[in-house]
Amino acid sequence: MQHKPTFTNTPAASKPRIAGILLLFILATMAACTPGKKEKEGNLDEKKAELAELKKAVSDQQAAIAALEKEIAATDPAAPATTPLLVALDTITTTDFSHYIELQGKIDADDISYITPRGGPGQVKAIYVKKGDRVSKGQLILKLDDRIIKQQVEPLKVQLELAKDIYQRRQNLWKQGIGSEVELLSAKTNVDQLERQIAIVEEQGKTTNVVSDVNGVVDELNVRVGELFTGAMQVKVVNTSSLKAVTFIPENYLARVNKGSKVLVQVPDVNRSYNSAIRFVSASIDPASRSFITEAALPSDPMLKPNLIAIMKVLDYSAPNAVAIPVNLIQSDESGKYVFVSANENGKLVARKKPVILGQMQNDVIEIKAGLASGDVVVSQGYQGLYDGQLITTRLM
């Protein structure tokens, strides 16, 4: 009798549970195999330490090779001569070294005037300039409504004519011995008061003439005839004959930038450059930007416009007769910074490591404070892979 095999079917409801268990197992395995942040940092430190050891070993080996080659050459005349390495050499000369702080600023005008009505807001009756016109100080720009003032002047002038006539009559009678002196003085006082009132009202009438406060160009004219002129930045006159370059300098340069510091102002958009000097340094630090404002005067130039971008190179350090070399010649080892120089030893050119102390860097040139002097010969090309004591040459073999 044959028995049919029996199959146990997994209930459908339990399948998602099994899949979830498998997923958790896979995630746990991946987490266990993935290195943590601390482990990565540890590996990085180990690699850095290993690299430093290898560099030191290479340097030691190069020094040992040079020493052995020298000993072999001295004791075994039959030993093959070491082939000199082809390099290029440059002789050190002193030069005037300068360091600049390079910052972005803008062009601004010394005289920027927003014209306002002297007697208060008023309706515009006439406009005598247009945007872009050049105006002079005191030139009439707008005329405001002055009807009310004129209405005040006319009655006063009529009263003044009458007062003058009465005064003249009193004066004639007084000369004939008729009347009193009090009446004469009263008539004279009345004339004087009316003349003063008319003068005051006429002066008020002049305030309806809106004039320019500076010489310059009408840069903004945001008002029309019939509109109310309040002076709220409606008319702007810019004096472009007196310009300046303005920039914000970080506070860490405060001790290195002073009034009188030389500055090169470059305006790339119009291809202009100007030599100037700092004429103003703000007395406070801006708390938001942690910087201070400086200004440098610029000459009159029709190409310059307020708010143009300016690159300001402020001279903050200079050293006359300094030693300066290309920064790519500087190399490092565990002892510090050095360059390779050429030394003549027993009639042969040998590369020697020369420790140096670095100063300021400007573009791709760096100042050497100590270690090199005028007349020293540095290896300017082919210095990669050189070791102390290696034979060098400047001629193709």
C-alpha positions in Angstrom: 0.0 0.0 0.0 1.5 3.2 -1.1 1.3 6.3 1.1 1.1 9.7 -0.5 3.6 12.3 0.8 2.1 14.8 3.1 2.9 18.5 2.6 2.6 21.1 5.3 1.4 24.4 3.9 2.5 27.6 5.6 -0.5 29.7 6.5 -0.8 32.8 4.3 -1.0 35.1 7.3 2.4 34.0 8.6 4.3 34.8 5.4 4.6 38.6 6.0 5.9 37.8 9.5 8.6 35.5 8.2 9.6 38.2 5.6 9.8 40.8 8.3 12.0 38.6 10.4 14.3 38.0 7.4 14.5 41.8 6.7 15.4 42.6 10.3 18.1 39.9 10.2 19.6 41.3 7.0 19.6 44.9 8.4 21.2 43.7 11.7 23.9 41.9 9.7 24.6 45.0 7.5 24.8 47.3 10.6 27.3 44.9 12.2 29.4 44.9 9.1 29.3 48.7 8.5 32.1 50.6 10.3 30.9 53.3 12.7 31.9 56.9 12.6 34.5 56.4 15.4 35.9 53.4 13.6 36.2 55.4 10.4 38.0 58.2 12.3 40.3 55.7 13.9 41.1 54.2 10.5 41.8 57.7 9.1 44.2 58.6 12.0 46.0 55.3 11.5 46.4 56.0 7.8 47.7 59.5 8.5 50.2 58.1 10.9 51.2 55.3 8.5 51.7 57.9 5.7 53.9 60.1 8.0 56.0 57.0 8.9 56.4 56.1 5.2 57.5 59.7 4.3 60.0 59.6 7.1 61.3 56.3 5.9 61.7 57.5 2.4 63.5 60.6 3.6 65.8 58.5 5.7 66.4 56.1 2.8 67.3 59.0 0.5 69.8 60.3 3.0 71.3 56.8 3.5 71.5 56.3 -0.3 73.3 59.7 -0.7 75.7 58.8 2.2 76.5 55.4 0.7 77.0 56.8 -2.8 79.4 59.3 -1.4 81.3 56.6 0.6 81.5 54.3 -2.4 82.7 57.0 -4.7 85.4 57.9 -2.2 86.6 54.3 -1.6 86.0 52.6 -5.0 87.3 54.5 -8.0 85.9 51.8 -10.3 82.3 52.3 -9.0 79.9 53.7 -11.6 79.4 57.4 -11.3 75.9 58.6 -10.2 74.1 60.3 -13.0 73.2 63.9 -12.0 69.6 64.9 -12.1 68.7 67.6 -14.7 67.3 70.7 -12.9 66.8 74.4 -13.5 68.4 77.0 -11.2 67.5 80.6 -10.3 69.6 83.1 -8.4 67.9 84.9 -5.5 67.7 88.7 -5.7 66.0 91.0 -3.3 62.9 93.0 -4.2 60.2 95.2 -2.6 57.5 92.8 -1.3 54.0 94.0 -0.7 50.9 92.3 0.7 47.4 93.5 -0.1 44.0 92.8 1.4 41.6 92.3 -1.5 38.0 93.1 -0.9 34.9 94.0 -2.9 33.4 97.5 -2.4 31.4 99.9 -4.4 31.6 103.4 -5.9 29.6 106.1 -4.1 29.2 109.8 -4.3 30.1 112.4 -1.6 27.2 114.6 -2.5 23.9 112.8 -2.9 21.0 115.1 -2.3 17.3 114.3 -2.0 15.5 117.5 -2.7 12.8 118.5 -0.2 10.3 121.4 -0.1 11.4 124.1 2.3 7.9 125.2 3.2 6.2 121.8 3.4 4.5 119.6 0.9 2.7 121.2 -2.0 1.1 120.6 -5.3 3.5 120.7 -8.3 2.6 123.4 -10.8 5.7 123.2 -13.0 8.8 121.1 -13.6 11.9 122.8 -15.1 14.3 119.8 -15.4 14.2 116.2 -16.6 16.0 113.1 -15.5 19.7 113.1 -16.5 20.0 116.9 -16.7 23.0 118.6 -15.0 22.0 121.2 -12.5 23.8 123.8 -10.5 23.4 124.6 -6.8 20.4 126.9 -6.3 18.9 126.1 -9.7 15.1 126.0 -9.9 13.8 122.4 -10.3 10.1 122.6 -9.3 7.5 125.2 -8.7 4.8 124.5 -6.1 1.3 126.0 -5.8 1.6 129.5 -4.3 -2.0 130.9 -4.8 -2.8 131.0 -1.1 0.4 133.0 -0.4 -0.3 135.4 -3.2 -3.9 135.9 -1.9 -2.3 136.9 1.5 0.1 139.4 -0.1 -2.4 141.5 -2.1 -4.5 142.8 0.8 -1.4 143.6 2.8 -0.1 145.7 -0.1 -3.3 147.6 -0.2 -3.2 148.2 3.5 0.5 149.3 3.2 -0.4 151.9 0.5 -3.1 153.3 2.8 -0.8 153.3 5.8 1.9 155.1 3.8 -0.6 157.8 2.7 -1.7 158.4 6.3 1.8 158.6 7.5 2.7 161.1 4.8 -0.3 163.3 5.7 0.6 163.1 9.4 4.1 164.1 8.5 3.0 167.1 6.5 0.7 168.3 9.3 3.5 167.8 11.8 5.7 170.1 9.8 3.0 172.7 9.9 2.8 172.3 13.7 -0.6 170.5 13.5 -1.2 167.2 15.3 0.8 165.3 17.9 4.0 163.5 17.7 2.3 160.3 19.1 0.0 160.3 16.0 3.0 160.6 13.7 4.9 157.8 15.4 1.8 155.6 15.4 1.4 156.1 11.6 5.1 155.3 11.1 4.9 152.1 13.2 1.8 151.0 11.2 3.8 151.3 7.9 6.8 149.4 9.4 4.6 146.5 10.6 2.9 146.1 7.3 6.2 146.1 5.4 7.5 143.4 7.7 4.3 141.3 7.2 4.6 141.5 3.5 8.3 140.5 3.6 7.5 137.5 5.7 4.7 136.3 3.4 6.9 136.9 0.3 9.7 134.8 1.9 7.1 132.1 2.4 6.3 132.4 -1.2 9.9 131.7 -2.2 9.7 128.3 -0.4 7.4 127.2 -3.2 10.5 127.3 -5.4 12.2 123.9 -5.1 15.9 124.3 -5.9 18.9 122.0 -6.0 21.2 121.9 -3.0 24.3 120.7 -4.9 25.9 120.7 -8.3 25.2 117.4 -10.0 23.0 115.3 -12.2 19.3 114.7 -11.7 19.4 111.0 -11.1 15.7 110.5 -10.0 12.6 112.5 -10.8 9.6 110.7 -9.5 7.0 113.4 -9.5 4.6 114.9 -12.1 2.7 118.2 -12.5 -0.4 118.1 -10.3 1.0 115.5 -7.9 1.8 116.3 -4.3 5.5 116.9 -3.7 6.5 115.8 -0.2 10.3 115.3 -0.8 10.1 111.6 0.1 13.0 110.5 -2.2 11.1 111.9 -5.2 14.0 114.0 -6.6 17.6 112.9 -6.3 20.6 114.9 -7.4 24.1 113.2 -7.5 27.4 115.1 -7.7 29.5 112.7 -9.8 32.5 115.0 -9.7 33.3 113.9 -6.1 33.3 110.1 -5.9 34.7 107.6 -3.4 35.3 103.9 -3.1 33.6 102.3 0.0 34.2 98.9 1.5 33.7 96.9 4.6 36.9 95.4 6.1 36.8 92.5 8.6 37.7 93.5 12.1 40.7 91.2 12.3 42.5 93.7 10.0 41.8 96.7 12.2 45.4 97.0 13.4 46.7 96.7 9.9 44.5 99.3 8.1 44.8 103.0 9.0 43.9 106.4 7.7 46.4 107.0 5.0 47.0 103.3 4.0 47.6 103.0 0.3 44.9 101.4 -1.8 44.5 100.3 -5.4 40.9 100.7 -6.6 40.0 98.6 -9.7 36.6 99.0 -11.4 36.4 96.0 -13.7 33.1 96.9 -15.5 34.7 100.0 -17.0 38.3 98.8 -17.0 39.6 101.5 -14.7 42.3 101.5 -12.0 43.1 104.3 -9.5 45.8 104.7 -6.9 44.4 106.3 -3.8 44.6 106.2 0.0 42.2 105.5 2.9 40.8 108.8 4.0 38.2 107.6 6.4 38.0 104.7 8.9 34.8 104.2 10.8 35.1 104.6 14.6 32.9 101.5 15.4 32.5 97.9 14.3 29.3 96.8 12.7 27.9 94.2 15.1 26.1 92.3 12.3 29.1 91.9 9.8 31.9 92.3 12.4 33.6 94.8 10.0 34.4 98.5 9.7 33.9 100.9 6.9 36.7 102.6 4.9 36.6 105.2 2.2 39.1 106.2 -0.5 38.7 109.3 -2.7 38.5 108.9 -6.5 39.1 111.4 -9.3 36.3 112.7 -11.4 35.7 110.3 -14.3 32.6 110.3 -16.5 32.8 106.5 -16.7 32.3 106.1 -13.0 28.8 105.8 -11.6 27.6 105.4 -8.0 27.0 101.7 -7.0 29.5 100.3 -9.5 31.4 97.3 -8.1 35.0 98.2 -7.1 37.8 95.8 -6.1 39.9 97.5 -3.4 43.4 96.2 -2.7 44.5 97.7 0.6 48.2 97.7 1.3 48.6 96.2 4.8 52.2 95.1 4.7 55.4 96.0 2.8 59.0 94.9 3.1 61.8 96.7 1.1 64.7 94.5 -0.1 62.9 91.3 0.8 63.6 87.8 -0.5 60.6 86.3 -2.2 60.2 83.1 -4.3 57.4 81.2 -6.0 55.4 79.4 -3.3 55.5 76.1 -5.2 59.2 75.8 -4.4 58.4 75.4 -0.7 58.5 71.8 0.5 57.8 70.2 3.9 59.1 67.4 6.1 59.0 66.6 9.8 61.5 69.3 10.5 59.5 72.1 8.8 59.6 74.1 5.6 62.6 74.0 3.2 63.8 74.6 -0.3 66.5 73.0 -2.4 69.5 75.1 -3.2 72.5 74.3 -5.4 75.9 73.9 -3.7 79.3 73.6 -5.4 81.2 70.8 -3.6 84.5 69.6 -5.0 83.6 71.0 -8.4 80.2 69.2 -8.6 76.7 70.6 -8.2 74.9 69.1 -5.3 71.3 69.7 -4.1 71.1 70.8 -0.4 68.0 71.2 1.8 67.8 74.7 3.1 65.3 75.3 6.0 63.4 78.6 5.6 61.0 80.7 7.7 58.0 82.0 5.8 56.4 85.4 5.8 53.5 86.9 4.0 52.2 85.4 0.7 50.8 87.5 -2.2 49.3 85.7 -5.2 51.8 82.9 -6.0 54.9 84.6 -4.4 55.9 84.1 -0.7 58.2 86.1 1.4 61.2 84.3 3.0 61.9 85.9 6.4 65.0 83.7 7.1 67.0 80.9 5.4 67.7 82.5 2.0 69.8 85.5 1.0 70.6 87.4 -2.1 72.9 85.4 -4.3 71.7 82.0 -3.2 70.9 79.6 -6.0 67.6 77.7 -5.7 66.4 74.7 -7.7 63.4 76.1 -9.5 62.5 73.1 -11.7 63.1 69.4 -11.2 63.0 69.6 -7.4 60.4 66.9 -7.1 62.0 63.8 -5.8 65.3 65.4 -5.0 67.2 64.4 -1.8 69.8 66.2 0.2 73.3 65.6 -1.4 72.0 64.4 -4.8 74.1 65.4 -7.8 72.4 67.8 -10.1 73.1 69.4 -13.5 71.7 72.1 -15.7 72.9 70.6 -18.9 71.5 67.6 -20.9 73.9 64.7 -20.7 
